[in-house]
Amino acid sequence: MDETLDLRPLASRLPLDRPFTPGTARAAGLERSALDRLHRAGLVRRVLRGVYAANRAPDTVAFRAAAAALVVRRDSVVVDRTAAWIHGVDLRGSSLTDALVPLDRVSRSRRDSAGTRQLTPRDVVLVEGVHVTTPLRTALDLGRLLPAGRALGAMDALLGTGSFTHTQLLAELPRMTGCPGVGQLRVLAPQVDARADGLAESVLRLHWNEARLPTPVPGLTVVAGGRLVRLALGVDRRQFGAVLLGRVSADDLVALEGAGWRVVVLPGERVLSSDPVSWTKHLEREFHQQLLAQTG
């Protein structure tokens, strides 16, 4: 019954611009039950396990690092998915309100559980008092530890932060020899491209490259109907490409067809969750139809 009351006076006791713990809330006079009501009412959001913030608090690199500082020991280094999140790359997918950012960290005084994560001083940066692997080292680790599609998406997004170049990423591969998953990393690293717009486009490119299809240009922009249209992947010479459902309007698709393009529309959830063989075969069939149309 008390949930029907105005909860804003309770929220006003909490920090508005920085993360806090249930202990901080308790010190301000809010017991856990009141904090839970504020969370259900949408006035407070959970940031990490054991860390909260006012719903309107800024979501910056400094804020995320400050949140991690509340629950990470001083002798730890934040790594992998948590490090990516601090650097601005959120790997939780579409259901952001239901899933907490995982808390990945290792001790600075010893190797991780696999015994092979040897971090050097140049692998770690200090952000708001928290030791975090650099975007480059985070990309190298995620490229070998996540499933291939998500790994490529993570590396694409981290490259997109502008913190390192593709050349620098490739130059680091030899030092990762002996680490778990380095074989996958060596396969994926040459494919990393910051032009991908989201995980689904990265996964689409990964499996396109494995199919019997010519090498595409990520984020190819073409002129159709007097306007620019962006394709997720495209082969300009063959006027063939793919887009994700909802990313291109029906009018743009008509304009592309009128300009001689054959564009396959794929739902992003299908790319992420279904057997890639099914839709890559579809892409191959459509590409061969385009070849026949161009040479017939």
C-alpha positions as CSV (number, residue, x, y, z in Angstrom):
1,M,0.0,0.0,0.0
2,D,2.9,2.4,0.8
3,E,4.1,2.1,-2.8
4,T,1.2,4.4,-3.8
5,L,2.8,7.2,-1.8
6,D,4.9,9.9,-3.4
7,L,8.5,8.4,-3.3
8,R,10.3,11.5,-4.4
9,P,11.0,12.8,-0.9
10,L,12.8,9.5,-0.2
11,A,14.8,9.8,-3.4
12,S,15.9,13.4,-2.5
13,R,18.0,11.9,0.3
14,L,20.3,10.1,-2.1
15,P,23.2,11.4,-4.2
16,L,21.9,12.6,-7.5
17,D,25.1,12.7,-9.5
18,R,27.2,9.7,-8.2
19,P,26.7,6.0,-7.5
20,F,26.0,4.8,-4.0
21,T,25.7,1.5,-2.1
22,P,22.8,0.3,0.1
23,G,25.0,1.3,3.1
24,T,25.1,4.9,1.8
25,A,21.3,4.8,1.5
26,R,21.0,3.4,5.0
27,A,23.2,6.2,6.4
28,A,20.8,8.7,4.7
29,G,17.9,7.1,6.5
30,L,16.7,4.7,3.8
31,E,16.4,1.1,4.7
32,R,16.7,-1.6,2.0
33,S,12.9,-1.9,1.6
34,A,12.6,1.8,0.7
35,L,15.5,1.5,-1.7
36,D,13.8,-1.4,-3.4
37,R,10.6,0.6,-3.7
38,L,12.5,3.4,-5.4
39,H,14.1,1.0,-7.8
40,R,10.7,-0.5,-8.7
41,A,9.3,3.0,-9.2
42,G,12.1,3.8,-11.7
43,L,13.6,6.6,-9.5
44,V,16.8,4.5,-8.9
45,R,18.7,2.2,-11.1
46,R,21.0,-0.7,-10.3
47,V,24.5,-0.1,-11.8
48,L,26.5,-3.1,-10.6
49,R,25.7,-5.7,-8.0
50,G,25.5,-3.7,-4.8
51,V,25.7,-0.3,-6.5
52,Y,22.8,2.0,-7.3
53,A,22.3,5.5,-8.8
54,A,19.6,8.0,-9.2
55,N,17.9,7.4,-12.5
56,R,19.0,10.8,-13.8
57,A,22.6,10.4,-12.8
58,P,25.1,10.8,-15.7
59,D,26.4,7.7,-17.4
60,T,30.0,8.7,-18.2
61,V,33.3,6.9,-18.0
62,A,34.1,8.6,-14.7
63,F,30.7,7.6,-13.3
64,R,31.1,4.0,-14.3
65,A,34.6,3.8,-12.8
66,A,33.3,5.4,-9.6
67,A,30.6,2.7,-9.4
68,A,33.2,0.0,-9.8
69,A,35.4,1.6,-7.1
70,L,32.6,1.0,-4.6
71,V,32.8,-2.8,-5.0
72,V,36.3,-3.6,-6.3
73,R,39.2,-4.1,-4.0
74,R,42.2,-1.7,-4.3
75,D,44.5,-4.6,-5.2
76,S,42.3,-5.6,-8.2
77,V,42.3,-4.8,-11.9
78,V,38.9,-4.5,-13.6
79,V,39.0,-6.6,-16.8
80,D,37.0,-8.0,-19.7
81,R,33.3,-7.1,-19.8
82,T,33.4,-4.7,-16.9
83,A,36.4,-2.9,-18.4
84,A,34.7,-2.6,-21.7
85,W,31.7,-1.1,-19.9
86,I,33.8,1.5,-18.2
87,H,35.4,2.4,-21.5
88,G,31.9,3.0,-23.0
89,V,31.1,-0.4,-24.6
90,D,28.1,-2.2,-23.0
91,L,28.0,-5.9,-23.9
92,R,24.7,-6.8,-22.2
93,G,22.7,-6.7,-25.4
94,S,19.1,-5.3,-25.8
95,S,17.7,-6.1,-22.3
96,L,19.7,-3.5,-20.5
97,T,17.2,-2.9,-17.8
98,D,17.0,-6.6,-16.7
99,A,20.7,-7.5,-16.7
100,L,23.4,-6.2,-14.5
101,V,26.9,-5.4,-15.8
102,P,29.1,-8.4,-14.8
103,L,31.9,-7.6,-12.4
104,D,35.1,-9.0,-13.9
105,R,38.3,-8.4,-12.1
106,V,41.6,-10.1,-11.2
107,S,44.2,-9.5,-8.5
108,R,47.1,-7.2,-9.3
109,S,49.3,-9.4,-7.1
110,R,48.8,-12.7,-8.9
111,R,47.6,-14.1,-12.2
112,D,44.0,-14.9,-12.9
113,S,42.5,-18.4,-12.4
114,A,43.8,-19.6,-15.8
115,G,47.3,-18.6,-14.8
116,T,48.1,-16.9,-18.0
117,R,46.8,-13.3,-17.8
118,Q,50.1,-11.5,-17.4
119,L,49.3,-7.8,-17.3
120,T,52.1,-5.3,-17.8
121,P,52.0,-1.7,-16.7
122,R,51.0,-0.6,-20.2
123,D,48.0,-2.9,-20.1
124,V,46.4,-1.0,-17.2
125,V,45.1,2.5,-16.8
126,L,43.9,4.3,-13.7
127,V,40.4,5.7,-14.0
128,E,38.9,7.5,-11.0
129,G,41.1,5.6,-8.7
130,V,40.3,2.2,-10.3
131,H,42.8,0.1,-12.2
132,V,41.2,-1.0,-15.5
133,T,42.7,-2.8,-18.5
134,T,43.2,-0.4,-21.4
135,P,40.7,-0.5,-24.3
136,L,43.4,-2.2,-26.4
137,R,44.1,-4.9,-23.8
138,T,40.4,-5.3,-23.1
139,A,39.8,-5.9,-26.8
140,L,42.6,-8.6,-26.9
141,D,41.1,-10.4,-23.9
142,L,37.5,-10.3,-25.0
143,G,38.5,-11.4,-28.5
144,R,39.8,-14.6,-27.1
145,L,37.4,-15.3,-24.2
146,L,33.9,-14.5,-25.5
147,P,32.0,-16.6,-28.1
148,A,33.2,-15.6,-31.6
149,G,30.3,-13.4,-32.6
150,R,30.2,-11.4,-29.4
151,A,34.0,-11.3,-29.4
152,L,34.1,-9.6,-32.8
153,G,31.3,-7.2,-31.7
154,A,33.2,-6.3,-28.6
155,M,36.4,-5.6,-30.5
156,D,34.6,-3.7,-33.2
157,A,33.0,-1.4,-30.5
158,L,36.3,-0.9,-28.6
159,L,38.1,0.0,-31.8
160,G,35.3,2.4,-32.4
161,T,36.2,4.3,-29.2
162,G,39.3,5.6,-31.1
163,S,41.6,4.6,-28.3
164,F,43.8,2.4,-30.5
165,T,44.2,1.6,-34.2
166,H,43.6,-1.7,-36.0
167,T,47.3,-1.8,-36.7
168,Q,48.1,-1.6,-33.0
169,L,45.6,-4.4,-32.3
170,L,47.3,-6.7,-34.8
171,A,50.8,-5.8,-33.5
172,E,49.8,-7.1,-30.1
173,L,48.9,-10.7,-31.3
174,P,52.4,-12.2,-30.8
175,R,52.5,-11.4,-27.1
176,M,49.2,-13.2,-26.5
177,T,50.8,-16.5,-27.5
178,G,49.9,-19.2,-25.0
179,C,46.8,-17.5,-23.6
180,P,43.5,-19.4,-23.7
181,G,41.5,-18.6,-26.9
182,V,44.4,-17.1,-28.8
183,G,43.6,-19.2,-31.9
184,Q,40.1,-17.5,-32.1
185,L,41.7,-14.1,-31.5
186,R,44.1,-14.6,-34.4
187,V,41.2,-15.4,-36.7
188,L,39.0,-12.5,-35.6
189,A,41.6,-9.7,-35.2
190,P,42.1,-9.1,-38.9
191,Q,38.3,-8.8,-39.3
192,V,37.8,-6.1,-36.7
193,D,36.2,-3.0,-38.1
194,A,34.9,0.1,-36.3
195,R,32.3,0.7,-39.0
196,A,29.9,-2.0,-37.6
197,D,26.9,-0.5,-35.9
198,G,26.1,-2.8,-33.1
199,L,26.6,-6.5,-32.3
200,A,24.2,-7.8,-34.9
201,E,26.2,-6.2,-37.7
202,S,29.4,-7.6,-36.3
203,V,27.9,-11.1,-36.2
204,L,26.5,-10.7,-39.7
205,R,29.9,-9.8,-41.0
206,L,31.6,-12.7,-39.3
207,H,29.4,-15.3,-40.9
208,W,29.2,-13.5,-44.3
209,N,33.0,-13.8,-44.3
210,E,32.7,-17.5,-43.7
211,A,30.2,-18.0,-46.6
212,R,30.7,-18.2,-50.3
213,L,30.4,-14.4,-50.8
214,P,32.7,-11.6,-51.9
215,T,34.4,-9.5,-49.2
216,P,31.9,-6.7,-48.2
217,V,32.3,-3.2,-47.0
218,P,30.8,-2.6,-43.6
219,G,28.5,0.4,-43.4
220,L,28.6,1.0,-47.1
221,T,26.7,4.1,-48.1
222,V,25.1,4.2,-51.5
223,V,23.1,6.7,-53.5
224,A,19.5,5.6,-54.3
225,G,16.5,7.7,-55.1
226,G,18.6,10.9,-54.7
227,R,19.5,10.1,-51.1
228,L,22.2,8.3,-49.2
229,V,21.3,4.9,-47.8
230,R,23.6,3.0,-45.4
231,L,23.9,-0.8,-45.8
232,A,25.1,-3.0,-43.0
233,L,27.3,-4.8,-45.5
234,G,27.6,-4.2,-49.2
235,V,29.5,-5.1,-52.4
236,D,29.5,-2.1,-54.6
237,R,30.7,-3.7,-57.7
238,R,27.9,-6.3,-57.6
239,Q,25.3,-4.0,-56.1
240,F,24.5,-6.5,-53.5
241,G,24.1,-6.0,-49.8
242,A,22.4,-6.7,-46.5
243,V,20.6,-4.5,-43.9
244,L,19.0,-5.2,-40.6
245,L,15.3,-5.0,-40.3
246,G,14.2,-1.5,-39.2
247,R,17.5,0.2,-40.1
248,V,16.3,1.1,-43.6
249,S,12.9,2.5,-44.6
250,A,10.6,0.8,-47.1
251,D,11.1,3.8,-49.4
252,D,14.8,3.3,-49.3
253,L,14.5,-0.3,-50.2
254,V,12.4,0.5,-53.2
255,A,14.9,3.1,-54.2
256,L,17.7,0.6,-53.9
257,E,15.9,-1.9,-56.0
258,G,15.2,0.8,-58.6
259,A,18.9,1.6,-58.7
260,G,19.8,-2.0,-59.5
261,W,20.6,-3.2,-56.0
262,R,19.6,-6.5,-54.5
263,V,19.5,-6.0,-50.7
264,V,18.6,-8.8,-48.2
265,V,16.8,-7.7,-45.1
266,L,17.5,-9.8,-42.0
267,P,16.0,-9.4,-38.5
268,G,18.7,-8.6,-36.0
269,E,17.4,-11.2,-33.5
270,R,17.6,-13.9,-36.2
271,V,21.2,-13.0,-36.9
272,L,22.0,-13.2,-33.2
273,S,20.1,-16.2,-32.2
274,S,19.4,-18.6,-35.1
275,D,21.7,-21.0,-36.9
276,P,23.9,-18.8,-39.2
277,V,23.9,-21.5,-41.9
278,S,20.2,-20.8,-42.6
279,W,20.6,-17.1,-43.3
280,T,24.1,-17.3,-44.9
281,K,22.6,-19.8,-47.4
282,H,19.9,-17.3,-48.1
283,L,22.5,-14.6,-48.7
284,E,24.4,-16.9,-51.0
285,R,21.2,-17.7,-53.1
286,E,20.3,-14.0,-53.4
287,F,23.9,-13.1,-54.4
288,H,23.9,-15.8,-57.1
289,Q,20.5,-14.4,-58.3
290,Q,22.1,-11.0,-58.6
291,L,25.0,-12.4,-60.6
292,L,22.6,-14.0,-63.0
293,A,20.6,-10.8,-63.3
294,Q,23.7,-8.8,-64.1
295,T,25.2,-11.2,-66.6
296,G,21.9,-12.5,-68.2
